[in-house]
Amino acid sequence: MPKLLRLICCLVLSGPLACTRIEPPETEGKLVVAVREAPAFFQEGADATTSGFEHDLVTAFAASQGLRVQFIKAADFHDLTEMAQAGRVHLAASMPPGNDSLQYSTPIRAVKQWVVAHEDMTEPEQLSDLAGRPVEVVAGSALADTLRGLDEKSRPQVVEVAGVTEMDLLARVAERKAELVAVH
């Protein structure tokens, strides 16, 4: 009985460790990729088909390595980071650089950061026009840190909005529910 008890204790202690990290891609023949759903980059159709730039790029990369691909949708950039750091995925697509605990590939595409206002507004025309003004961003996005990092003469009041996408923020501007939003 003591041997069985020791075995059970070892399994109980090693179980959580074994469940937190996935095996290398070649072990099961699949590449597990975290991705955020975004129009034109990764989207799931009503019939459960997926498409978009990141879908096609990752699928082609996996095929070139003789692997199939499994996508796991992430809610936001924090979720992408958490999955990558925990070892629950092999890759995180569309991960903005800036987290020193992760290793990044050479960017495949570059996106610009924009502060968007309704077309009727004449401002902002320069960074100093943002000073003290509320600018909405997706909660947890790299844009929040970028805006907070501006010098004092330009730094806006950063408002992180949870549970929305950048498209939702743009809709808020169009509907005049937000004065300014920051998006990629």
Secondary structure, DSSP 8 states (H G I E B T S, - for coil): -HHHHHHHHHHHHHHHHHHHS---HHHHTEEEEEEE-BTTTBEE-TTS-EESHHHHHHHHHHHHTT-EEEEEEESSHHHHHHHHHHTS-SEETT--S--TTS-----SS----EEEE-TT----SSGGGGTT-EEEEETT-HHHHHHHTS-TTT--EEEEETT--HHHHHHHHHTTS-SEEEE-
